[in-house]
Amino acid sequence: MNKFMQQILYRLKYWYHFFKTGLIKGAIASLKYRNPARKLKIIAITGTDGKTTSSTLLYHVLKNAGKKVALLSTVAAYIGDEKIDTGFHVTSPDANSLQKFLAKMVKKDMEFLVLEFTSHGAYQNRLWGIKPTIVGVTNITQDHFDYHLNYQNYIEAKSLIIKKAPLVVLNQDDGSFHKIRKYLTEKNKVVSYSQEEPLPKKIREIVDQRFLEPYNQMNSRLVTKISLQLGLAQDEIAQGIKSFPGVEGRMQFVKNKRGLNIAIDFAHTPNALEEALKSLKKYMKVNKITGKLIAIYGCAGLRDALKRPMMGQVGLQYADLVVFTAEDPRTEDVWSIIRQMKEQLETGHNRIISIADRKEAIDFVINKLAKKGDLIGIFGKGPEKSMCYGTVEYPWDEEAVVKQALERK
């Protein structure tokens, strides 16, 4: 099928979701639960990378400042201090589940909702009835082109929600900055944040202490900008960032007595993987770790195949050794995915090991390849609790697999 026909079908699919998911499901669910979104101040966060950390950090800052706030993100959902098991397993739930969850927040007298949303959720009209007070954008880079076909469609999908907000906070350092602005009008006030813009001194000092990673420092800048727009004091923001416990599966270090440094991270795009590996190299320098940096990761099946060779190149560029393995292969052959990750690599094949079984790959690196003082980065799954083979989701816990390998000396 040529690109023109693909684009026509993509547009038709949007209208299919508009009527089926939006009007039929979303509008009815919104009426059923008495339009709960209208009774909340919704701060929506989106981006290719960093949206979960930014959403969770903003929720923590607001809660720490005494605000009645709820969170709905990839990793968790909270209403106040109470963790809620939503059973969504996706970033943007279906329209009825979302409205039901919003109604619970209203019943609990929440004032704010920090909502992480994806391009899929926006394009498929799963966020029917959501009109955010503020939208914050982390970055928009290579991802989901299997679904959205190209970068322009990807930005356009996210902009379906972004343009609904009276206030939009954009990353001025990101390539999406001017492209998003094309979808905005005089009804959208735009404020920006960047690496060059100085943070208030007391906040900057806390950010530098709390986050070694440059991308998390940028996430903190986004959260700071939104918090200031909401009227929080600088002391409240600084204390919230200082006490932030982090996010499960995001640069999560696994303690052990083997002398190995092991970090689990969700990075699954070329940009996120590059930033994660650069941060680990910086971590090694700061902590005087002189061993090798070993990266373990794969690429998901039935997802953006264009990024596979890019992922292969990034790992080889920044890590000393790379182990390619499975990451939700679904109905694709793992070895075929690994071959695509290697296909544009002209050199460095002597630094690559391919092991299709992810558990076996992790065990091999911990018990046979890595030496005391090495740093092992395991990417792509993070906090996820299942691995998809074929059409079946099998239980998976990255941290548990690591600990099992550590116990098997």
Buried (B, 14 or more C-beta within 10 A) or exposed (E): EEEEEEEEEBEEEBEBBBEBBBBBBBBBBBEEBEBBBEBBBBBBBBBBBBBBBBBBBBBBBBBBBEBBBBBBBBBBBBBBEEEBEBEBEEBBBBBBBBBBBBBBBBEEEBEBBBBBBBBBBBBBBBBBBBEBBBBBBBBBBBBBBEBBBBBEBBBBBBBBBBBBBEBBBBBBBBEBBEBBBEBBEEEBEBBBBEEEEEBBEBBBEBBEEBBBBEBBBBBBBBBBBBBBBBEBEBEBBBBBBBEBEBBBBBBBEBEBEBEBBBBBBBBBBBBBBBBBBBBBBEBBEEEEBEBBBBBBBBBBBEBBBBBBBBBBBBBBEBBBBBBBBBBBBBEBEBEEBBBBBBEEBEEBEEBBBBBBEBBBBBBBBBEEBBEEBBBBBBBBBBBBEBBBBEEEBEEBBBBEBBBBBBEEE
